[in-house]
């Protein structure tokens, strides 16, 4: 409630209803004088901010130190004292990814030209490539044309090694270190140098012999990526990875209702819980996860400032904290025994793992098709 003077007239300026008290019982607007000074406007702004902060920090306190409690309060209808779940998710996820992408996952500019390397470094890379190819050709699962292609790459690598030994000035012109004639989509036909040649060939073919819609989209994207990144498969994979990382917030948002659906199926026999209750619980679980991960990253940054290598320990501790939190939240919210909760946590883990692999595959494919 604000501290602004209340109007003497008991009629709501917003909806015209008769008011009984300071607030309209129909629309909820406060019945205060409409004329206000700049100071009143500023005071109202500060009040709204501190009111939000008050709700936010009290919600955070219960969210972190009493797992599942706020979701249980929401289920019981006690909601005024806490931040709304959707607003909570929007705020915490936006803040988390702002910090994550701004300080911990800065974009790597993918350049088509490689960094300067010495002849010794290039030789080492060629020898490593040759060993990997020889290991691949010895694999019994690789046969036929794939094995022939690998043998051809081994021969090209041997040729580059011989050239480099004879003349170190050719270190920047090693064809075998370039693309192997394919992309992350698979091998592409070498007769298509660019999209224009591919489109012209397709137009010249009878309609029945042209590539289908999906194969045509994949082929055109493969040729496009080969053009843009000069056939460098490593650069293509890196570009897809960067695109995928920036789609991570959307991926988590998509996973949220699906995770709630898994909970709905897991607790289907408990008719006390509707699907929306599982959604609210999942939102609070995601928010707590964001906050715990953010705290772990900040603590890790403090260790980095002190030049202490604690990344492995921090990853282990944060993983254990999250596992314990998820277990406690699930037990407190669904109110089942320790054994039942542990068994359902394990089952939920494998169900969500399958779900996330499926979502990952879709978003990686989308990333590859949109860069």
Order of alpha helices (4+ residues) and beta strands (2+ residues): alpha-alpha-alpha-alpha-alpha-beta-beta-alpha-alpha-alpha-alpha-alpha-alpha-alpha
